[in-house]
Amino acid sequence: MGYEPMITENERDRRTAAWLIETYGAEAVAEAETRIAGARKPYPSNIAKVLGATLPEALKRTENAAARQKLASMRRMLESKGG
């Protein structure tokens, strides 16, 4: 299996990726991406496991403004499909 860059699909992934790079450095994170075992994908949470990192609780919470923005986007998408 070849190298796959880190997958960031949502705001939590972006916060986690930024924290990993800030805490461990870009080189260590990039190297950890290459060491993901098996069929696991290079999501920030899997890279954190390779690094032995314990993620702070604050990374798990989405800010209210970001959550409201995401919900508004989902509503617009549903409205456009519904009618």
Sine and cosine of phi, psi and omega as CSV:
sin_phi,cos_phi,sin_psi,cos_psi,sin_omega,cos_omega
0.00,0.00,0.68,-0.73,-0.05,-1.00
-1.00,0.07,0.03,-1.00,0.00,-1.00
-0.95,0.31,0.69,-0.73,0.11,-0.99
-0.81,-0.59,0.75,-0.66,0.04,-1.00
-0.94,0.35,0.30,-0.95,-0.03,-1.00
-0.84,0.54,0.68,-0.74,0.02,-1.00
-0.99,-0.12,0.85,-0.53,0.09,-1.00
-0.84,-0.55,0.95,-0.30,-0.08,-1.00
-0.98,-0.21,-0.28,0.96,-0.06,-1.00
-0.50,-0.87,0.01,-1.00,-0.05,-1.00
-0.88,0.47,-0.63,0.78,0.02,-1.00
-0.89,0.46,-0.68,0.73,0.06,-1.00
-0.86,0.51,-0.69,0.73,-0.02,-1.00
-0.90,0.43,-0.67,0.75,0.04,-1.00
-0.90,0.44,-0.68,0.73,-0.01,-1.00
-0.90,0.43,-0.70,0.72,0.02,-1.00
-0.87,0.49,-0.71,0.71,0.00,-1.00
-0.88,0.47,-0.66,0.75,0.01,-1.00
-0.91,0.42,-0.68,0.73,0.01,-1.00
-0.87,0.49,-0.71,0.70,-0.02,-1.00
-0.92,0.40,-0.65,0.76,0.02,-1.00
-0.92,0.40,-0.62,0.78,-0.08,-1.00
-0.99,0.15,-0.68,0.73,-0.12,-0.99
-0.95,-0.30,-0.30,0.95,-0.04,-1.00
1.00,-0.08,0.52,-0.85,-0.06,-1.00
-0.88,0.47,-0.63,0.78,-0.03,-1.00
-0.91,0.42,-0.69,0.73,0.00,-1.00
-0.91,0.41,-0.62,0.78,0.02,-1.00
-0.92,0.40,-0.71,0.71,0.01,-1.00
-0.88,0.47,-0.64,0.77,0.01,-1.00
-0.92,0.39,-0.63,0.78,0.01,-1.00
-0.90,0.43,-0.55,0.84,0.04,-1.00
-0.85,0.53,-0.56,0.83,-0.04,-1.00
-0.98,0.18,-0.23,0.97,-0.06,-1.00
-0.98,-0.22,0.18,0.98,0.01,-1.00
-0.93,0.36,0.80,-0.60,-0.11,-0.99
-1.00,0.05,0.46,-0.89,0.13,-0.99
0.91,0.41,-0.58,-0.82,-0.07,-1.00
-1.00,-0.06,0.16,0.99,-0.01,-1.00
-0.91,0.40,0.60,-0.80,0.01,-1.00
-1.00,0.01,0.41,-0.91,-0.04,-1.00
-0.99,0.17,0.84,0.54,0.14,-0.99
-0.97,0.25,0.44,-0.90,0.00,-1.00
-0.80,0.59,-0.60,0.80,0.00,-1.00
-0.91,0.42,-0.60,0.80,0.04,-1.00
-0.95,0.31,-0.60,0.80,0.05,-1.00
-0.91,0.42,-0.63,0.78,0.06,-1.00
-0.86,0.50,-0.64,0.76,0.03,-1.00
-0.89,0.45,-0.66,0.75,0.02,-1.00
-0.88,0.47,-0.63,0.78,0.00,-1.00
-0.98,0.21,-0.19,0.98,-0.05,-1.00
0.97,0.25,0.40,0.92,-0.07,-1.00
-1.00,0.09,0.58,-0.82,0.18,-0.98
-0.96,-0.28,0.90,-0.43,-0.08,-1.00
-0.97,0.25,0.67,-0.75,0.05,-1.00
-0.90,0.43,0.55,-0.83,0.02,-1.00
-0.85,0.53,-0.55,0.84,-0.04,-1.00
-0.86,0.51,-0.46,0.89,0.00,-1.00
-0.94,0.34,-0.37,0.93,-0.08,-1.00
-0.98,0.17,-0.31,0.95,-0.07,-1.00
-0.99,-0.14,0.74,-0.67,0.08,-1.00
-1.00,-0.02,0.71,-0.70,0.03,-1.00
-0.88,0.48,0.51,-0.86,-0.03,-1.00
-0.83,0.56,-0.69,0.73,-0.04,-1.00
-0.89,0.46,-0.69,0.73,0.01,-1.00
-0.91,0.41,-0.64,0.77,0.02,-1.00
-0.91,0.41,-0.69,0.72,0.03,-1.00
-0.89,0.46,-0.64,0.77,0.01,-1.00
-0.89,0.45,-0.69,0.73,0.01,-1.00
-0.90,0.44,-0.68,0.73,0.03,-1.00
-0.89,0.45,-0.66,0.75,0.03,-1.00
-0.89,0.46,-0.65,0.76,0.03,-1.00
-0.90,0.44,-0.67,0.74,0.01,-1.00
-0.91,0.41,-0.64,0.77,0.03,-1.00
-0.88,0.47,-0.70,0.71,0.02,-1.00
-0.87,0.49,-0.67,0.75,0.00,-1.00
-0.89,0.45,-0.71,0.70,0.01,-1.00
-0.90,0.43,-0.65,0.76,0.01,-1.00
-0.90,0.43,-0.61,0.79,-0.02,-1.00
-0.94,0.33,-0.50,0.87,0.02,-1.00
-0.99,0.14,-0.41,0.91,-0.08,-1.00
-1.00,0.05,-0.21,0.98,-0.06,-1.00
-0.21,-0.98,0.00,0.00,0.00,0.00
